[in-house]
Amino acid sequence: MLENWVVVPTCLPVVLRRCHVCPSGRFRANGKFRVNANHKLLDAWLLVRCVACGDTAKLTILERVNVRSVRPRLLVRLHENDPALAAELLADPVVLRRNRVALDWEGAWRLSTGAPGHQDFRDVSVRFAARIPVRPVRLIAEGCGLSRAEVERLIEEGKVVSAVRLRGKVSGDFTFTLKRPQGGLHGPVFGGERRGEGGRRRCESHFHNVEGCESGFHNIRSRNTRKRP
Ligand SMILES: [Zn+2]
């Protein structure tokens, strides 16, 4: 039976760009926009704040666009500071390229897994609810309750099979098959449910509107003390 896992964003990713005030280089969007109309021309920006010094920067969304060519619904969402719109825009590669920013998704996602299926092998379909770059090795380790070293070993032994490169980063859906290791592994590899560590880790945002952000916990240290390479 095919199992379905989903990589789910839990809050907005950190926006990586240079801060003109401090050396931090990490910014958070909180869903605020600024819209400026000059006659019939419209500018709109997504506001982001430096997590270290609080300085505000603007990401260009619309630049001198004729107001008539802007969808009314988009205008409403900009004026209402729609947080879901901020998430959509940060997911847009065109917006990122235009503003020369990158995203850091660390601590801003979780892996949702269901009950494990077959006893002798696991056929898993992994879906990405947002374009979050993650190494499959990491997802498989989290979802199966293994260390990454154990997953690496299973890959070398040909017991994890996939069409994607399991050690490279992916942000699109893929499937893999995990064959039951000879002699068995202890731990929940063929049983039990685990929540991904992505969402468990510290979240710096105060963002509550994207897929149940847990950012109220932003001061809680990760329970996972294992060193990650
Ligand atoms: Zn700063």
Residues whose N, C-alpha, C, O or C-beta is under 5 A from the ligand:
A	BS01	ZN	C19 V21 C22 S24 C50 A52 C53 G54 D55
